[in-house]
């Protein structure tokens, strides 16, 4: 899962019709304009309701249900209302909470690394010539353009104890590399995530930098600032909103971490369990245990945790900006 | 995902063989095909049954059936028995698009039964009972109701590398005590040498130890389940596992590691418990040790005991099948008819390790063991013996898959000594009782 896509669908509000003296019924024109606007938005609204709102409502509903069985437990179960019973179980589910703590810890290390590197790269691109910047920008974006599954498979072969060129190189020098010890697992996974995400974040920061009025740099230069000082005191504050924004999306993406661990798990199922991340717990509960109700409850809890963390992050970072 | 954990023994090699690419395709959730149960055309006297299966040779067997049974036509779809196959079938059954008949593992049968996704076909199936081994029939009849017909058995026996056993002065173990003594002797000569391999994602070896010991974690009674992870027999199994772990006698290579074959073939791990269906796989991936292997019955808890464990494949009859009687008839043909078995057990048309779950296996034991890998003369006798000695005490309970996932989550800890085997059993005892009770199922502790 890479950093989220930015919805461009929401801001397609209809432009009001040009005022025209020839049309005495401007109100009617506006109404028909509004109707057209709604009509243009209809596909988006239908999609949003059908594939987003409806499943969320159903998941919340399902999270309060429970399958009851009788006798030996074979035969079709009865669905009963469980109230908050599933949630009580989720709160007591140590494996689920440790998976949440695990992804938060990964996020605490990985997100600053990604944003820091992306910022440095964007700042460097900002001072080189336009043509050079164009090529580098495209090159850095390639890992982001590769689908997450494919990107992870590329790394899977690089980490494989059998196929990895790193492992055989290490063997050549008489040492061994294990990419999946209790510690290196996190670096191996984090490395894939950084590789995938850095280009996208760099592009956003780079675009924000280009929107900064060049006069500011000139003024700073006249005041005697060098390039490093300009970068730190002028450019970084200017792209701060973008950093907050990408940081928030990174937190959300990290709590939903799924593709990379589930694929890397093939190399070492002992190091990456089926409940390594919260999304994997939900997946296992759904498709392996067929416990849809419990999976729905975990999903609701994960959504709430994600929402709270994103909110706290946003408040924290914007308040500091205001201060 | 990989069964994702309920990755039982039989899935492990298959997933090891599947390439990373194939597995990643599974990740993309290309489930939910629309092929479903055909509406009953009983009025016309002719029915068409949908059948999903994974084994080689099933499509040829289906063609043979269709040519001799014009009124019960079978429409075959190739499926997989890995996690993706399970998920696909479960999703289809849940959505009401399930085939009439599907081949899956006995562990999956209880999961499907606990969801009401399979039909009780006891009334049509009971007549066939005596054809099959009692352990196989029991696997198709969790809780006493029959939901399908057994179509394959995979009884466990013991395989070891003859020259290496000689080289390190080991005795072919007839008991677990002897196996542990061998392991200790081996470890003393070189700590890198191991007697067996237990993969960190796969507690099925421990399941086998319990099964063979005569334990059953679940026991169906008229008053509900007796849950007994800590019976005297289960503790015997825990004791063996604990010694294997504490004395560092096991290698712990994952079945998803493409290098796992070198564990044995490179001569560092000397033996394994294995079964019929696995041998054709091994015979293709042991270039160095090919021909150096021998098999014998699994080590016993006491000299003179005769017990082993087995996996089973079931042709289950799914919910919504409009023609359960015809479906059961077809499943029985697949599991026991000599015409069907000739196709499914023959390496040229089917899968060479496909072994029938029959009471009398004498016609099918001669070629089941690859002679090139294991050039020993009495393999047929050992396989027949294993098939006959599968312990019939073992039962699967309704939440077995979830329980197995839970157990698998502790398994790496047990293998690295962070949790004892007894603690694992105690944990699972409490977990299972709680899980069953929370679903409204009667369950009491056995000990």
Interface residues (C-beta under 8 A of the other chain):
Chain A: X66 X67 X68 X69 X70 X71 X72 X73 X74 X75 X76 X77 X89 X95 X149 X152 X153 X156 X157 X160 X161 X162 X163 X259 X262 X263 X265 X266 X267 X268 X269 X270 X273 X274 X275 X283 X284 X287 X288 X289 X290 X291
Chain B: X1 X2 X3 X4 X5 X6 X20 X21 X23 X24 X27 X28 X83 X86 X87 X90 X91 X94 X110 X111 X113 X114 X115 X116 X120 X142 X143 X145 X199 X200 X201 X202 X220 X224 X225 X252 X254 X256 X257 X258 X259 X319 X397 X398 X399 X401 X402 X405 X408 X409 X412 X415 X436 X438 X439 X440 X441 X442
